[in-house]
Amino acid sequence: MALFDITLALPDRPGSLGAVASAIGFAGGDIRALVVLESKDGRGVDNMTVAIPGTDSTDLLEVLGQIGGVEVISVNHIN
């Protein structure tokens, strides 16, 4: 499994982070760490470390991109 550091913005409302976690699981990923960086003006910015099968984050990014209101700010391979 490959580890990725992902920073994303999402609506600051109940269920938003759950939708992200479900999408990561759907893509075969596992959240290893999560830090809420900011919550302001109805938006949250979170940083997470995610382990996914293989080394290509394309499937994960596609799944996250399908969640309304979620914006992937950065993705970095960390191992």
C-alpha positions as CSV (number, residue, x, y, z in Angstrom):
1,M,0.0,0.0,0.0
2,A,1.1,3.5,-0.8
3,L,0.7,6.5,1.6
4,F,-0.5,9.8,0.4
5,D,-0.8,13.1,2.2
6,I,-4.1,14.8,1.1
7,T,-5.3,18.2,1.9
8,L,-8.9,18.9,1.1
9,A,-11.7,21.5,1.6
10,L,-15.2,20.4,2.3
11,P,-18.5,21.9,3.6
12,D,-18.5,22.3,7.3
13,R,-21.7,20.4,8.0
14,P,-22.7,17.1,9.5
15,G,-21.9,14.2,7.2
16,S,-19.3,15.8,5.0
17,L,-16.3,14.1,6.5
18,G,-18.3,10.8,6.7
19,A,-18.9,11.1,2.9
20,V,-15.1,11.6,2.4
21,A,-14.3,8.6,4.6
22,S,-16.8,6.4,2.8
23,A,-15.3,7.4,-0.6
24,I,-11.8,6.6,0.6
25,G,-13.0,3.2,1.8
26,F,-14.9,2.6,-1.5
27,A,-11.6,3.2,-3.3
28,G,-9.9,0.6,-1.1
29,G,-8.1,3.2,1.0
30,D,-7.6,3.5,4.8
31,I,-7.3,6.8,6.7
32,R,-4.2,6.6,8.8
33,A,-4.2,10.1,10.3
34,L,-6.5,13.2,10.2
35,V,-6.0,16.8,11.3
36,V,-8.6,19.5,11.0
37,L,-6.6,22.5,9.9
38,E,-9.3,25.2,9.6
39,S,-13.1,25.7,10.0
40,K,-14.2,29.1,8.6
41,D,-17.1,30.6,6.7
42,G,-18.9,27.2,6.3
43,R,-15.8,25.4,4.9
44,G,-13.4,23.0,6.6
45,V,-9.9,22.3,5.5
46,D,-8.6,18.9,6.6
47,N,-5.3,17.1,6.1
48,M,-5.2,13.3,6.1
49,T,-2.8,10.5,5.5
50,V,-4.4,7.8,3.4
51,A,-3.1,4.3,2.5
52,I,-4.3,3.0,-0.8
53,P,-3.5,-0.2,-2.8
54,G,-0.9,0.3,-5.5
55,T,0.9,3.5,-6.1
56,D,-1.6,5.5,-8.3
57,S,-3.9,7.9,-6.6
58,T,-6.1,8.5,-9.7
59,D,-9.0,6.3,-8.6
60,L,-9.0,7.9,-5.1
61,L,-9.0,11.4,-6.6
62,E,-11.8,10.6,-9.0
63,V,-14.0,9.2,-6.2
64,L,-13.3,12.3,-4.0
65,G,-14.0,14.6,-6.9
66,Q,-17.5,13.1,-7.2
67,I,-18.5,14.3,-3.7
68,G,-20.4,17.6,-3.9
69,G,-18.5,20.5,-2.3
70,V,-15.2,18.7,-1.8
71,E,-12.1,20.2,-3.3
72,V,-8.8,18.4,-3.3
73,I,-6.2,21.1,-2.6
74,S,-3.0,18.9,-2.7
75,V,-1.9,15.3,-2.9
76,N,1.6,14.1,-2.1
77,H,3.0,10.6,-2.2
78,I,4.9,10.1,1.0
79,N,6.5,6.7,0.7
